[in-house]
């Protein structure tokens, strides 16, 4: 009998896990739980292991049917040692945390880790929007902007798995400081928080826009979804914000076209 695998996503807001058929890409029993990342990495790893075990218990599969676990992690990793090195969007940045070993011990299953957007890239190439091409780039627009590359039919990892960080190319080297420490990254212009920040600024400046009214002028409720909805309703300020984020993504995509000439560029992530 073929083995199924657990796919798990370590997010800043939620942890998600599901049972994956590696041949078809079908996901069974997708479950999630709040990350509560502010509680620290040990608490998050405990919660992740519990989610994985619960996902198996609530499924039609036994632990013997599961070949292993793959965890998508939002940051820089040591793939050989299974460590997280720098997760810029999680409290504490998770320096030198043995995530791979910890989850393997807590679940009793072989475990591997990979940058989350490299995992998205591979999934889109193998089963999704990039299926059938030999060269592909992926931008994932969410809390940050992640990236990934498939070159000549292989997921490109580069040195230590750091290849393909498309969201951290400099769009403007005089721009704002990014969470990664660089200046003017695509992420500071087109991520979910960047888009929300532009909406908050517009309301604070008293510009003629429906964004504030849509959230009863509670600035904490301004999200990319709200701005997108306002844009679809014809709000010119909201449309300008979406256009600006898209413009910067376009610059980054053009850079990738000039560098590797991908057959396809896939835009993924919750904000997209």
C-alpha positions as CSV (number, residue, x, y, z in Angstrom):
1,X,0.0,0.0,0.0
2,X,1.3,3.4,-0.9
3,X,2.3,5.8,1.9
4,X,0.5,9.1,2.6
5,X,2.3,12.1,4.0
6,X,1.5,14.9,6.4
7,X,2.0,18.4,5.1
8,X,2.2,21.1,7.8
9,X,2.4,24.9,7.5
10,X,4.0,26.9,10.2
11,X,2.3,30.3,9.9
12,X,2.6,33.4,12.0
13,X,-1.2,33.3,12.6
14,X,-2.2,29.7,12.1
15,X,-0.7,26.2,12.0
16,X,-2.3,23.9,9.3
17,X,-1.8,20.2,8.7
18,X,-3.3,17.8,6.2
19,X,-2.8,14.3,4.9
20,X,-1.4,14.4,1.3
21,X,-1.5,11.8,-1.5
22,X,2.0,12.4,-3.1
23,X,0.8,11.0,-6.4
24,X,-2.3,13.1,-7.0
25,X,-1.7,16.0,-4.6
26,X,-5.1,15.5,-3.0
27,X,-5.2,16.8,0.6
28,X,-7.4,15.0,3.2
29,X,-8.4,16.1,6.7
30,X,-7.0,19.7,6.5
31,X,-7.0,21.1,10.0
32,X,-5.8,24.3,11.6
33,X,-5.2,25.8,15.0
34,X,-3.9,29.3,16.1
35,X,-0.1,29.5,16.2
36,X,-0.1,31.8,19.3
37,X,3.5,32.5,18.2
38,X,4.0,35.0,21.0
39,X,4.1,32.1,23.5
40,X,7.5,31.0,22.1
41,X,8.9,28.3,19.9
42,X,8.5,25.4,22.4
43,X,4.8,26.1,22.9
44,X,4.3,26.4,19.1
45,X,6.1,23.1,18.5
46,X,4.0,21.3,21.1
47,X,0.8,22.7,19.4
48,X,2.1,21.6,16.0
49,X,2.8,18.1,17.1
50,X,-0.7,17.9,18.7
51,X,-2.3,19.1,15.5
52,X,-0.4,16.5,13.4
53,X,-1.3,13.7,15.8
54,X,-5.0,14.9,15.9
55,X,-5.1,15.1,12.1
56,X,-4.2,11.4,11.9
57,X,-6.6,10.3,14.6
58,X,-9.5,12.1,13.0
59,X,-8.7,10.6,9.5
60,X,-9.3,7.2,7.9
61,X,-5.6,6.5,8.0
62,X,-3.5,5.0,10.7
63,X,0.0,6.2,11.7
64,X,1.4,3.1,9.9
65,X,-0.1,4.6,6.6
66,X,1.9,7.8,7.0
67,X,5.4,7.8,5.5
68,X,6.6,11.1,7.1
69,X,6.0,14.8,7.7
70,X,7.0,17.8,5.6
71,X,6.9,21.2,7.3
72,X,6.8,24.5,5.4
73,X,8.6,27.2,7.4
74,X,8.6,31.0,6.7
75,X,12.2,31.8,6.8
76,X,15.9,30.8,6.6
77,X,16.7,27.2,7.5
78,X,19.6,24.8,7.9
79,X,18.2,22.0,5.8
80,X,21.0,19.5,6.7
81,X,20.6,19.9,10.4
82,X,16.9,20.6,10.4
83,X,17.2,23.9,12.2
84,X,15.3,27.2,11.8
85,X,17.8,30.0,11.6
86,X,15.8,33.2,11.1
87,X,12.0,33.5,10.9
88,X,11.6,37.3,10.5
89,X,7.8,37.4,10.9
90,X,7.6,35.2,14.1
91,X,8.5,36.5,17.6
92,X,12.0,35.6,18.7
93,X,13.0,34.9,15.1
94,X,13.5,31.2,16.1
95,X,17.3,31.1,15.9
96,X,18.9,27.7,15.8
97,X,15.7,25.8,16.9
98,X,15.7,22.0,16.2
99,X,12.2,22.0,14.6
100,X,12.8,18.9,12.5
101,X,14.1,16.7,15.4
102,X,11.5,18.0,17.9
103,X,8.5,17.2,15.7
104,X,10.0,13.8,14.7
105,X,10.4,12.9,18.4
106,X,6.9,14.2,19.4
107,X,5.1,12.4,16.6
108,X,7.3,9.3,16.0
109,X,7.4,10.0,12.3
110,X,10.3,11.0,9.9
111,X,10.2,14.7,9.4
112,X,11.8,17.2,7.0
113,X,11.6,21.0,6.8
114,X,11.6,23.4,3.8
115,X,11.0,27.1,3.3
116,X,7.2,27.5,3.0
117,X,7.3,29.2,-0.4
118,X,9.8,26.8,-1.8
119,X,7.2,24.2,-0.8
120,X,4.4,26.2,-2.5
121,X,6.5,26.6,-5.6
122,X,7.0,22.8,-5.8
123,X,3.3,22.2,-5.2
124,X,2.2,24.6,-7.9
125,X,4.8,23.2,-10.4
126,X,3.9,19.5,-9.6
127,X,0.1,19.8,-9.3
128,X,-1.1,23.3,-9.9
129,X,-0.7,26.5,-12.1
130,X,2.8,25.6,-13.2
131,X,2.2,22.0,-14.1
132,X,3.9,21.0,-17.4
133,X,6.5,23.7,-17.7
134,X,10.3,23.2,-17.2
135,X,11.0,26.7,-15.7
136,X,8.8,28.6,-13.3
137,X,8.9,31.4,-10.7
138,X,6.5,31.8,-7.8
139,X,5.7,34.9,-5.7
140,X,3.6,34.2,-2.6
141,X,2.0,37.4,-1.3
142,X,1.0,37.2,2.4
143,X,2.3,38.5,5.7
144,X,5.6,38.7,3.8
145,X,6.5,38.1,0.2
146,X,8.1,34.7,-0.4
147,X,9.5,33.2,-3.6
148,X,10.7,30.1,-5.3
149,X,12.1,28.9,-8.6
150,X,11.9,25.7,-10.7
151,X,14.7,25.6,-13.2
152,X,15.1,22.9,-15.8
153,X,12.5,20.7,-14.1
154,X,14.0,20.9,-10.6
155,X,13.2,23.0,-7.5
156,X,16.1,25.4,-7.1
157,X,17.3,25.6,-3.6
158,X,20.7,27.2,-3.9
159,X,23.2,27.4,-1.0
160,X,21.5,26.1,2.1
161,X,18.0,26.4,0.6
162,X,18.2,30.2,0.3
163,X,17.8,30.3,-3.5
164,X,14.6,31.9,-4.8
165,X,13.9,34.6,-2.2
166,X,12.2,36.7,-4.8
167,X,10.4,38.9,-2.2
168,X,13.7,40.1,-0.9
169,X,15.2,41.6,-4.1
170,X,15.7,45.3,-3.7
171,X,13.1,47.3,-5.7
172,X,14.5,50.6,-4.3
173,X,17.8,50.5,-2.4
174,X,16.9,53.8,-0.8
175,X,13.6,52.4,0.4
176,X,12.4,51.4,3.9
177,X,14.2,48.8,6.0
178,X,12.7,45.3,5.6
179,X,12.3,42.8,8.4
180,X,15.2,40.9,6.8
181,X,17.5,43.8,7.3
182,X,17.8,44.8,3.7
183,X,16.4,48.1,2.3
184,X,13.6,48.5,-0.3
185,X,12.6,44.8,-0.7
186,X,9.5,43.9,-2.6
187,X,8.1,42.8,0.7
188,X,7.9,46.3,2.1
189,X,5.9,47.5,-0.9
190,X,3.5,44.6,-1.7
191,X,3.0,42.4,1.3
192,X,-0.3,42.2,3.2
193,X,0.8,44.6,5.9
194,X,2.3,47.0,3.3
195,X,-1.0,47.2,1.5
196,X,-3.0,47.6,4.7
197,X,-0.6,50.4,5.8
198,X,-1.3,52.3,2.6
199,X,-5.0,52.1,3.3
200,X,-4.5,53.3,6.9
201,X,-2.3,56.2,5.7
202,X,-5.0,57.3,3.2
203,X,-7.7,57.3,5.9
204,X,-5.5,59.2,8.3
205,X,-4.7,61.8,5.7
206,X,-8.5,62.4,5.2
207,X,-8.4,61.4,1.5
208,X,-11.7,60.8,-0.2
209,X,-12.1,57.1,0.2
210,X,-14.7,54.6,1.5
211,X,-12.1,52.5,3.2
212,X,-12.5,54.1,6.6
213,X,-16.3,54.0,6.5
214,X,-16.2,50.3,5.7
215,X,-14.5,49.5,9.0
216,X,-16.4,52.2,11.1
217,X,-13.1,54.1,11.1
218,X,-11.4,51.5,13.2
219,X,-7.9,51.6,11.6
220,X,-7.0,48.2,13.1
221,X,-9.7,46.6,10.9
222,X,-8.2,47.8,7.6
223,X,-6.9,44.8,5.8
224,X,-5.9,44.0,2.2
225,X,-9.3,42.3,1.8
226,X,-11.1,45.5,2.8
227,X,-9.0,47.6,0.4
228,X,-9.6,45.0,-2.4
229,X,-13.4,45.2,-1.8
230,X,-13.3,49.0,-1.9
231,X,-11.4,48.8,-5.2
232,X,-13.9,46.5,-6.7
233,X,-16.6,48.9,-5.7
234,X,-14.8,51.6,-7.7
235,X,-13.0,53.5,-4.9
236,X,-10.2,55.3,-6.7
237,X,-7.9,55.5,-3.7
238,X,-8.2,51.7,-3.1
239,X,-7.7,51.0,-6.8
240,X,-4.5,53.1,-6.6
241,X,-3.2,51.1,-3.7
242,X,-3.8,47.8,-5.5
243,X,-2.2,49.3,-8.6
244,X,0.9,50.4,-6.7
245,X,1.4,47.0,-5.1
246,X,1.0,45.4,-8.5
247,X,3.4,47.8,-10.0
248,X,6.1,46.7,-7.6
249,X,5.4,43.0,-8.1
250,X,5.7,43.7,-11.8
251,X,9.1,45.2,-11.4
252,X,10.2,42.1,-9.5
253,X,8.6,39.8,-12.1
254,X,10.4,41.6,-14.9
255,X,13.7,41.1,-13.0
256,X,13.0,37.4,-12.8
257,X,12.1,37.3,-16.5
258,X,15.4,39.0,-17.4
259,X,17.4,36.6,-15.1
260,X,16.0,33.1,-15.8
261,X,13.3,33.5,-18.5
262,X,10.6,31.4,-16.8
263,X,7.8,29.8,-18.8
264,X,5.3,30.9,-16.2
265,X,5.2,33.2,-13.2
266,X,2.7,32.1,-10.5
267,X,1.2,34.5,-8.0
268,X,0.1,32.7,-4.8
269,X,-0.5,33.4,-1.2
270,X,-3.5,34.6,0.8
271,X,-3.3,38.3,-0.3
272,X,-3.2,37.4,-4.0
